[in-house]
Amino acid sequence: MPLYYDLNYPFTTGGALTEQTLMWGHTAANQETVNIIGLYGTCRGGVAGGASLRLKDNTGTTASGGTAQTPRPKNIRLTAAQSLWFNANTAITNGLTLTVRYAVGLAQTGGQGGYIPITPFAGCQMMPNSLNPVDMEITVIANGGSIPLDMTCEIGEGVG
């Protein structure tokens, strides 16, 4: 039975047009596949412009660093997530072979942008045991600097 979780990470962007890694995750040994089934963001800046959240998969050396973040179950009575996620509260070193899988556009002055695959099976997927792709990474790039932003990533474990 597939299980669903979400991760929320509020932050402030750095310099204008500087891409930052916000979060990365990978599957745990001998556990389920993980699908990214939603990526959303909203800005609360006072300067007109745009921002993009980017989901990237990595087929090279895995990312490292970051602060561990526990995915919250959609149904809080169910089991804890088996995948491992890390946010940018401490420095993240990106993986080496990254490919943008999709990008979500955001208005810097407010409003939400998001992506939901047509079915959970159509989401970008990580195989068990951190096989290719070895991880998924979420980055942001904004036209303006110091833009407050909230990002939510929804995942499904055992979806496909």
trRosetta pair geometry for C-beta under 8 A, 3 or more apart (Angstrom, degrees):
i j d omega theta_ij theta_ji phi_ij phi_ji
1 158 6.9 51 87 112 32 140
2 120 6.9 109 162 127 167 156
2 156 5.1 5 -180 -178 121 110
2 157 6.7 158 -156 77 68 44
2 158 4.7 -167 -106 90 56 86
2 159 4.5 59 -121 -90 135 59
3 73 6.8 -48 176 -132 109 100
3 74 8.0 180 178 28 65 97
3 78 5.8 -172 -136 142 118 144
3 79 6.6 -65 -116 59 164 93
3 81 7.4 -168 110 -101 122 65
3 156 7.1 155 79 -157 39 61
3 157 5.0 -14 60 56 92 98
3 158 6.3 57 13 35 78 115
4 37 7.1 -60 -130 50 105 148
4 73 7.4 96 83 -159 54 61
4 74 4.3 4 94 -1 102 133
4 75 7.7 80 56 1 89 83
4 154 6.8 3 -173 -178 100 101
4 155 7.2 168 -151 89 56 47
4 156 5.1 -25 -98 -101 76 76
4 157 7.8 -169 -78 17 29 70
5 71 3.5 56 153 152 138 123
5 72 6.1 149 -160 70 83 36
5 73 5.5 -50 -99 -98 83 40
5 74 6.4 -128 -86 -24 28 77
5 81 4.8 -6 -53 -75 166 124
5 154 7.2 166 88 -155 44 59
5 155 5.2 -13 63 62 92 92
5 156 7.8 167 22 -87 71 31
5 157 7.1 31 2 -11 113 105
6 38 7.7 -29 -111 71 99 120
6 71 6.6 146 63 -161 19 86
6 72 5.7 -28 61 60 74 92
6 74 6.7 85 -14 -75 96 80
6 152 5.8 -5 -174 -171 116 101
6 153 6.9 159 -156 83 64 45
6 154 4.8 -30 -100 -101 86 72
6 155 7.4 164 -92 18 35 70
7 23 6.7 141 125 -159 140 159
7 25 7.9 -177 -15 -56 162 141
7 69 5.8 87 -146 125 116 127
7 71 5.2 -66 -61 -106 92 75
7 72 7.3 149 -84 12 44 80
7 85 5.7 -109 -96 146 155 165
7 87 7.8 -173 171 -67 121 110
7 152 7.0 159 82 -153 49 53
7 153 4.8 -7 57 58 100 94
7 154 7.9 -173 21 -80 67 30
7 155 7.3 32 -5 -5 103 110
8 72 7.9 -13 4 15 94 125
8 150 6.7 -8 -170 -175 99 99
8 151 7.1 159 -154 86 51 50
8 152 4.8 -17 -101 -100 78 83
9 22 5.7 144 102 168 145 111
9 23 5.8 -177 -12 -55 160 124
9 69 7.2 -41 -80 -118 107 168
9 87 5.0 178 -117 -129 134 132
9 88 7.6 91 178 25 141 87
9 150 7.5 157 82 -158 41 55
9 151 5.0 -16 62 63 89 99
9 152 7.9 168 20 -81 64 39
9 153 8.0 11 6 3 106 99
10 148 7.4 0 -174 -172 97 88
10 149 7.3 172 -151 93 57 45
10 150 4.7 -25 -99 -104 81 78
10 151 7.6 173 -84 21 32 66
11 22 6.3 -158 18 -129 154 105
11 88 6.7 34 -107 65 153 118
11 140 8.0 170 79 25 125 150
11 148 7.9 177 98 -147 32 52
11 149 6.1 -19 68 65 73 88
11 151 7.3 -11 21 7 104 108
12 146 5.6 1 171 -152 115 56
12 147 6.7 162 -158 72 66 32
12 148 5.3 -33 -100 -92 83 56
12 149 7.1 138 -108 17 31 78
13 18 7.8 145 171 65 95 89
13 20 6.6 -178 -142 14 69 135
13 51 7.0 -136 -64 -121 152 134
13 140 6.1 -114 -103 116 104 125
13 142 4.4 -10 -154 20 174 138
13 144 7.5 108 76 93 136 65
13 145 6.4 -140 105 -149 98 41
13 146 6.5 -119 70 -60 74 9
13 147 4.5 14 23 44 119 86
13 149 6.2 57 -38 -2 94 126
14 18 5.0 -65 90 83 111 130
14 20 5.5 128 6 -61 114 131
14 145 6.5 -45 134 -143 36 91
14 146 7.8 14 -146 -62 16 53
15 18 4.1 65 69 -6 91 136
15 145 4.8 -27 -140 -106 33 122
16 142 6.9 -90 -130 98 52 77
16 143 6.3 -7 -153 156 96 35
16 144 5.5 -42 -102 -144 98 21
16 145 4.5 -75 -42 -42 71 87
17 141 6.3 27 -146 -176 41 103
17 142 7.5 -108 -61 80 35 42
17 143 6.7 22 -60 -125 80 36
18 141 7.0 -168 82 -130 24 80
18 145 7.7 38 20 -103 110 94
19 54 7.8 -19 -144 27 118 134
19 139 5.2 21 -179 168 101 130
19 140 7.1 168 -148 83 60 35
19 141 4.3 -35 -91 -77 75 105
20 88 6.8 50 160 -131 107 168
20 139 6.2 164 83 -156 38 80
20 140 5.6 -14 58 57 90 84
20 141 7.5 155 13 -79 66 55
21 24 6.6 -3 176 -41 121 105
21 63 7.5 -177 -177 -139 155 141
21 88 6.2 155 100 -84 68 120
21 92 4.7 -110 98 85 127 133
21 94 5.6 -176 -57 -80 149 93
21 137 5.8 -42 -141 -177 111 115
21 138 7.3 111 -160 77 64 47
21 139 5.1 -47 -97 -96 53 87
22 53 7.9 -39 16 -135 144 95
22 87 6.6 -26 162 -149 65 78
22 88 5.3 -86 -142 -9 36 125
22 138 5.0 -50 60 100 103 96
22 139 6.4 159 2 -114 84 27
22 140 5.8 56 -38 -9 122 104
22 151 5.8 50 147 42 161 161
23 66 7.3 102 -132 -148 45 146
23 69 7.1 -54 -131 36 112 143
23 85 6.3 2 -175 -175 108 101
23 86 6.7 162 -153 84 62 47
23 87 4.9 -25 -97 -105 87 65
23 88 6.8 -93 -60 -22 51 85
23 137 7.3 170 92 -153 50 52
23 138 4.6 10 56 44 91 112
23 151 7.4 -160 -2 104 126 136
23 153 6.6 -141 85 -2 150 144
24 63 4.3 -34 152 71 171 156
24 66 6.4 -170 38 -24 95 159
24 85 7.3 176 93 -148 36 60
24 86 5.6 -11 60 58 78 95
24 92 6.1 142 2 -158 119 136
24 94 7.9 164 -68 -122 144 54
24 95 7.5 151 -141 -23 145 102
24 135 5.4 32 177 159 107 130
24 136 6.7 174 -150 88 64 47
24 137 4.3 -16 -101 -104 98 77
24 138 7.2 -165 -75 16 49 68
25 34 7.3 -104 125 129 121 160
25 83 5.6 49 171 153 118 116
25 84 6.2 171 -152 90 75 48
25 85 3.9 -22 -95 -99 111 75
25 86 7.0 168 -80 15 59 67
25 126 7.7 -141 108 -7 89 162
25 135 6.4 165 83 -159 33 90
25 136 5.7 -11 58 57 84 90
25 155 7.6 -79 101 -76 162 153
26 62 6.4 -6 -68 -144 151 128
26 83 6.8 -172 95 -162 29 89
26 84 5.8 -12 60 60 74 96
26 126 6.5 -157 -145 -177 51 154
26 130 4.7 22 176 -105 125 104
26 134 6.4 -21 -121 155 125 60
26 135 4.2 -59 -74 -101 99 86
26 136 7.6 163 -80 16 53 67
27 31 5.8 -162 -180 71 93 103
27 32 7.4 -135 -143 83 117 45
27 33 7.0 -52 -98 -130 145 31
27 34 5.4 -168 -82 -3 94 115
27 82 7.4 20 -158 115 72 96
27 83 5.4 -56 -108 -111 48 88
27 84 7.8 99 -171 18 6 82
27 126 5.0 -178 -30 123 107 116
27 127 6.7 -114 17 98 154 35
27 128 5.3 -131 142 -126 147 36
27 129 6.6 -14 98 12 116 21
27 130 5.5 -165 57 -62 81 56
28 31 4.4 50 69 4 92 138
28 82 5.0 -115 32 162 125 83
28 83 6.2 -153 -14 -106 87 32
28 84 5.8 106 -69 -24 89 100
29 128 7.7 68 -160 171 26 89
29 129 5.5 46 -128 -110 56 71
29 130 7.7 -38 -74 2 61 96
30 128 6.5 48 -118 175 14 126
30 129 6.6 50 -47 -70 44 93
31 82 3.8 -173 -161 148 146 139
31 83 7.2 -165 106 -65 143 57
31 128 5.7 178 67 -130 49 100
31 157 7.4 -39 153 -164 107 124
32 82 6.0 110 27 55 90 139
32 128 6.5 -126 156 -82 6 104
32 157 4.4 99 84 172 133 89
32 158 3.8 -60 -149 -63 146 76
33 125 5.6 1 175 -170 120 109
33 126 6.5 165 -163 81 68 54
33 127 5.9 -34 -112 -121 92 37
33 128 6.1 -76 -69 -41 56 76
33 157 7.2 162 81 -154 45 53
33 158 6.6 123 47 -89 74 26
33 159 6.6 -96 91 44 106 73
33 160 5.7 -69 89 62 150 77
34 83 4.7 56 -84 -75 147 144
34 125 6.9 152 81 -154 45 59
34 126 4.6 -3 57 51 96 105
34 136 7.9 -127 104 4 119 130
34 155 5.5 -12 -170 -172 99 121
34 156 7.2 153 -156 78 50 46
34 157 5.5 -20 -100 -100 73 72
34 159 8.0 66 -150 13 21 105
35 117 7.9 -77 168 25 118 148
35 120 5.8 107 98 173 151 82
35 121 7.3 -93 -110 -114 160 24
35 123 3.8 100 173 79 102 123
35 124 6.9 145 -154 74 63 38
35 125 4.9 -27 -96 -96 76 80
35 126 7.9 -163 -73 20 33 67
35 155 6.6 150 77 -160 48 65
35 156 4.6 -10 56 57 102 98
35 157 8.0 -167 20 -76 72 27
35 159 4.3 -52 8 46 132 145
35 160 6.1 89 -58 0 128 110
36 39 6.5 14 168 -48 117 104
36 55 6.0 154 134 -151 168 149
36 123 4.8 -165 71 178 52 114
36 124 4.8 4 35 55 112 92
36 125 7.8 -141 11 -71 71 36
36 136 6.1 -179 -50 -174 128 167
36 153 6.5 -54 -142 -169 99 102
36 154 7.5 107 -168 78 56 56
36 155 6.0 -40 -104 -102 47 74
37 116 6.9 20 161 -146 65 74
37 117 6.2 -86 -138 29 57 106
37 120 4.8 -16 -113 -126 127 81
37 123 4.5 -78 -84 -66 55 153
37 154 5.0 -67 75 107 86 101
37 155 6.4 130 15 -129 90 19
37 156 4.8 58 -26 -14 135 107
37 159 7.2 162 -63 -85 123 162
38 114 6.7 -2 -170 -177 88 114
38 115 7.0 170 -148 87 45 57
38 116 5.0 -3 -103 -100 86 81
38 152 7.2 -15 119 116 107 96
38 153 7.0 156 90 -161 67 37
38 154 3.5 28 47 35 109 118
39 53 5.9 -164 157 117 115 133
39 55 5.6 -129 -63 -51 162 122
39 102 7.4 158 42 89 141 111
39 104 5.5 -156 110 -29 105 140
39 114 6.4 172 90 -152 50 68
39 115 5.0 6 53 49 94 98
39 138 7.0 -176 -136 -121 123 124
39 151 7.7 -16 -168 -168 78 93
39 152 7.5 169 -150 89 35 58
39 153 5.5 1 -106 -111 73 73
39 154 7.6 -131 -58 24 41 74
40 104 7.1 -146 -115 -178 27 164
40 112 6.1 -3 -172 -172 105 109
40 113 7.1 169 -150 90 58 46
40 114 3.7 -10 -104 -103 81 113
40 115 7.7 -161 -70 25 56 53
40 151 7.2 157 86 -156 54 48
40 152 4.6 -3 58 57 101 99
40 153 8.0 -168 26 -73 67 35
40 154 8.0 42 -1 -12 102 100
41 51 7.3 -102 123 103 143 118
41 53 4.7 156 -22 -35 141 135
41 104 5.9 137 18 104 107 129
41 106 5.0 -64 99 -74 113 140
41 112 7.0 164 86 -149 37 66
41 113 5.8 -9 60 59 84 87
41 114 7.1 165 17 -80 55 69
41 140 7.5 140 -123 -107 159 119
41 149 5.9 -2 -171 -176 109 107
41 150 6.6 167 -149 85 58 52
41 151 4.8 -14 -99 -102 93 70
41 152 7.4 -175 -75 21 47 66
42 106 6.8 -176 -115 -143 24 121
42 110 7.2 11 -176 -156 93 50
42 111 6.6 -156 -136 100 87 27
42 112 4.5 -39 -83 -94 103 73
42 113 7.6 160 -82 17 53 63
42 149 6.9 165 83 -152 40 63
42 150 5.3 -1 53 52 89 96
43 51 5.8 126 -62 22 137 137
43 106 5.1 120 -17 149 109 122
43 107 6.4 -140 47 93 120 48
43 108 4.8 -82 131 -141 159 36
43 109 7.0 35 101 12 113 14
43 110 6.4 -113 85 -76 74 26
43 111 7.5 1 45 51 82 63
43 142 7.6 128 -106 -122 138 129
43 147 5.4 -20 -149 166 116 117
43 148 6.9 125 -161 82 60 57
43 149 5.0 -27 -100 -98 68 84
44 110 6.2 47 -111 -91 50 78
44 147 7.7 148 57 180 50 72
44 148 4.5 -32 59 82 100 112
44 149 7.4 -173 14 -79 75 38
44 150 8.0 48 -15 -8 109 93
45 49 7.7 -33 92 49 145 98
45 108 4.3 -34 54 165 132 90
45 109 5.9 -78 79 -88 76 42
45 110 7.8 -148 43 -42 55 61
45 144 6.0 145 177 74 158 140
45 146 7.9 126 -118 104 111 63
45 147 4.0 -44 -65 -133 132 89
45 148 6.4 166 -67 33 67 70
46 109 6.8 58 -130 -120 20 83
47 108 5.9 -35 81 123 72 137
47 109 7.2 -149 71 -74 26 87
47 143 7.9 -143 118 97 110 100
47 144 4.3 124 88 -99 135 162
47 147 7.4 -103 48 -90 103 100
48 108 6.6 126 -168 62 19 112
48 109 5.8 -16 -96 -37 54 125
49 108 4.4 21 69 5 79 143
49 109 7.9 118 33 -28 57 85
49 142 7.0 88 116 174 122 80
49 143 3.2 -137 178 75 128 135
49 144 4.9 147 44 -22 150 97
50 105 6.2 -27 -167 -162 120 94
50 106 6.6 139 -164 75 67 53
50 107 6.4 -48 -107 -108 68 42
50 108 6.2 -125 -83 -24 15 93
50 142 7.4 -157 111 -146 40 60
50 143 5.4 76 49 -18 56 122
51 105 7.6 137 78 -160 47 49
51 106 4.4 -26 67 66 94 108
51 107 7.9 -12 23 80 84 2
51 108 5.6 108 -20 -79 102 82
51 140 6.2 5 177 -173 112 100
51 141 6.8 177 -153 91 68 42
51 142 3.8 -17 -104 -104 103 84
51 143 6.7 -114 -67 5 62 74
51 147 6.4 -154 -63 93 141 156
51 149 6.7 -114 120 -96 166 141
52 103 4.7 -7 -172 -175 118 115
52 104 6.6 145 -157 69 62 46
52 105 5.8 -28 -99 -98 78 54
52 106 7.0 -178 -82 16 27 86
52 140 6.9 168 86 -149 49 54
52 141 5.5 -1 53 55 94 86
52 142 7.8 -173 21 -78 56 49
53 103 6.8 157 79 -158 48 59
53 104 4.4 -5 54 52 101 105
53 106 6.8 67 -15 -22 91 120
53 113 7.4 173 17 90 108 113
53 138 6.4 -8 -174 -172 98 100
53 139 7.4 157 -158 83 50 42
53 140 5.5 -25 -101 -96 61 81
53 151 6.1 143 -112 -122 137 116
54 100 5.2 -57 -167 -129 116 106
54 102 7.6 -176 -147 97 55 38
54 103 4.8 -20 -100 -103 75 86
54 104 7.8 -157 -70 20 35 69
54 138 7.0 158 79 -155 50 50
54 139 4.8 -15 58 61 103 91
54 140 7.3 178 14 -82 79 30
54 141 7.3 24 -11 4 119 98
55 100 7.3 102 74 -158 49 61
55 101 5.0 -52 100 57 96 104
55 102 5.4 14 44 55 109 75
55 103 7.6 -158 19 -78 68 39
55 115 7.8 -111 -3 61 130 143
55 124 6.3 174 138 22 133 151
55 136 6.4 -11 -170 -174 92 109
55 137 7.7 149 -158 79 46 44
55 138 5.8 -20 -100 -101 62 77
56 98 4.3 14 167 -170 136 105
56 99 6.1 152 -157 70 81 34
56 100 5.4 -46 -95 -93 85 46
56 101 6.4 162 -113 -1 27 85
56 136 7.0 153 80 -161 48 59
56 137 4.8 -21 64 64 101 92
56 138 7.6 178 20 -83 78 28
56 139 6.6 23 -4 2 120 109
57 98 7.3 157 79 -146 33 57
57 99 5.6 -17 57 57 81 92
57 101 5.6 65 -12 -46 96 123
57 124 6.1 -150 -58 -178 118 131
57 126 7.7 -179 -131 -82 107 84
57 133 3.7 -106 180 -91 109 167
57 135 7.6 168 -155 90 56 41
57 136 5.6 -35 -102 -103 65 72
57 137 7.9 158 -100 20 18 75
58 62 6.7 116 110 -119 136 46
58 63 6.6 159 -5 -30 171 91
58 94 7.9 -173 -98 174 136 76
58 95 3.3 36 -149 96 149 160
58 96 7.2 97 -161 43 107 47
58 97 5.9 116 -161 70 64 66
58 98 5.3 -25 -93 -90 81 68
58 99 7.9 175 -81 16 34 71
58 133 5.5 108 58 -175 46 107
58 134 5.4 -63 100 57 95 89
58 135 4.9 -1 47 59 122 80
58 136 7.2 -167 8 -87 88 24
58 137 6.1 60 -34 -8 118 111
59 97 4.7 -64 63 99 75 126
59 99 7.4 23 -3 -3 106 113
59 132 4.9 30 -130 -137 90 106
59 133 5.3 -81 -74 -117 67 74
59 134 6.6 127 -128 -1 25 90
60 95 5.6 144 67 165 89 94
60 96 3.5 -92 113 72 145 95
60 97 3.1 125 -26 1 109 101
60 98 7.8 -67 23 -35 111 55
60 134 7.3 -97 68 22 28 133
61 95 6.0 -179 86 -152 57 71
61 96 4.5 54 36 1 92 120
61 97 7.7 110 19 0 58 88
61 134 7.6 -80 173 70 13 162
62 95 5.6 -49 -153 -104 23 104
62 130 6.6 -11 -86 -176 138 132
62 134 4.6 -116 -82 138 89 127
62 135 5.1 98 -143 -17 87 124
63 66 7.6 35 138 -12 116 126
63 86 7.7 -160 113 60 118 128
63 92 6.1 2 178 -179 120 100
63 93 6.2 167 -161 87 66 61
63 94 5.6 -45 -110 -149 99 27
63 95 4.5 -67 -51 -44 74 80
63 135 5.3 -109 17 85 99 159
63 137 5.8 123 -48 -83 149 120
64 92 7.4 161 84 -158 39 58
64 93 4.7 -1 57 53 87 110
65 86 7.0 149 108 150 43 147
65 90 6.2 -127 178 113 93 95
65 91 5.1 -45 171 100 149 67
65 92 4.7 -177 89 -113 107 37
65 93 5.1 102 7 3 124 81
66 86 2.9 103 102 151 132 114
66 87 5.8 147 -170 59 107 22
66 88 6.2 -52 -121 -83 91 37
66 89 7.3 84 -165 41 60 69
66 90 6.0 150 -141 69 17 81
66 91 7.5 -97 -65 98 47 28
66 92 4.4 30 -61 -87 97 96
67 86 6.2 142 60 -160 29 76
67 87 5.4 -33 61 60 90 79
67 88 7.7 -29 18 68 93 8
67 89 3.9 -15 5 56 143 112
67 90 4.9 114 -50 12 87 94
68 84 7.3 -57 -133 -166 95 88
68 85 7.3 100 -159 81 54 55
68 86 5.8 -41 -92 -100 39 76
69 85 4.9 -59 69 105 90 103
69 86 6.4 147 10 -115 88 20
69 87 4.7 60 -33 -17 136 106
70 80 7.1 -49 -165 -157 114 109
70 81 7.0 160 -171 39 69 111
70 85 7.5 156 -94 51 14 105
71 81 4.0 47 57 -17 118 157
71 83 6.8 41 -6 66 138 98
71 85 6.1 96 -47 8 90 139
71 155 6.2 -65 -128 43 152 122
72 76 7.4 -25 179 -97 88 90
73 76 5.4 146 76 -100 105 38
73 77 7.8 -124 107 40 144 33
73 78 5.0 -173 -167 64 149 95
73 79 7.3 138 -87 72 141 36
73 80 7.2 -108 -44 -108 112 35
73 81 7.1 -173 -71 -45 76 82
75 78 4.7 67 87 -7 101 113
81 85 8.0 10 106 -5 148 112
81 155 7.3 63 -133 83 135 128
81 157 6.2 157 -143 -30 78 143
82 157 5.9 127 36 -155 99 154
83 126 7.6 98 -122 71 128 136
83 155 6.6 -85 43 145 150 158
83 157 6.3 -158 -19 -90 106 117
86 92 6.7 145 116 -102 115 110
88 91 7.6 18 -154 -118 72 23
88 92 5.5 -73 -103 -9 77 117
92 137 8.0 150 153 -138 140 113
94 98 6.6 -42 173 -43 118 138
94 137 6.4 61 -136 -144 84 168
95 98 5.8 128 78 -65 97 91
95 134 6.7 159 -130 74 142 113
95 135 5.8 177 -54 55 140 115
95 137 6.3 -156 13 -31 107 136
98 137 6.4 -52 -121 46 123 130
100 103 6.3 0 -179 -50 125 97
101 124 4.8 36 161 -84 164 144
102 115 5.5 144 128 -156 140 172
102 124 7.6 -154 7 -34 103 124
104 113 4.7 149 164 125 94 109
104 114 5.9 7 -144 -114 137 19
104 115 5.1 -125 -83 -18 105 102
105 113 5.0 -149 82 -138 50 158
106 111 7.2 169 -160 88 67 85
106 112 7.6 -41 -123 -155 91 26
106 113 4.4 -128 -81 15 64 126
106 149 7.2 73 131 -131 165 116
107 110 6.2 -21 96 63 109 40
107 111 4.6 40 42 47 118 122
107 113 7.5 137 -1 -39 66 110
108 142 6.3 103 -97 -162 113 111
108 143 6.3 -99 -41 48 141 102
108 144 5.5 92 -155 25 160 118
108 147 5.3 -83 -147 -130 101 142
117 120 6.7 114 74 -110 118 20
117 121 7.8 -141 124 66 137 40
117 122 3.8 -177 174 88 123 97
117 123 4.4 -140 -1 -68 147 65
118 122 5.1 33 46 29 82 160
119 122 5.0 100 54 -3 72 102
120 123 5.8 -30 -167 -3 48 117
120 156 5.0 30 -166 1 127 165
120 159 4.8 -121 140 -154 116 135
120 160 7.6 -165 121 -47 86 96
121 159 6.2 -165 -84 147 56 104
121 160 4.9 117 -130 -90 79 115
123 156 6.9 127 41 29 151 111
123 159 7.1 27 44 95 119 161
124 136 6.6 126 113 -110 126 131
125 159 7.6 -135 -109 69 109 111
125 160 5.9 -68 -106 52 147 134
126 130 7.5 -15 176 -115 115 45
126 133 5.9 -78 -110 68 80 87
126 135 7.2 14 -117 -125 138 25
126 136 6.0 -110 -54 -26 122 105
127 130 7.9 81 80 -175 76 2
127 131 4.3 -40 85 63 126 103
127 132 6.9 30 23 68 125 44
127 133 7.8 137 13 37 86 48
128 131 7.0 27 76 11 47 105
130 134 5.1 36 173 -153 90 69
130 135 6.9 -3 -142 -60 99 73
131 134 7.2 -82 161 -91 9 60
133 136 6.6 86 103 -67 135 68
138 151 6.7 148 143 165 141 147
138 153 6.2 -124 -57 -69 155 136
140 149 6.6 147 -149 93 162 164
140 151 7.2 -125 -62 -68 127 138
142 145 7.3 147 89 -86 112 29
142 147 4.9 -140 176 27 164 140
142 149 7.6 -151 -68 -48 138 140
144 147 5.3 105 84 -55 100 113
156 159 3.9 64 117 -56 125 126
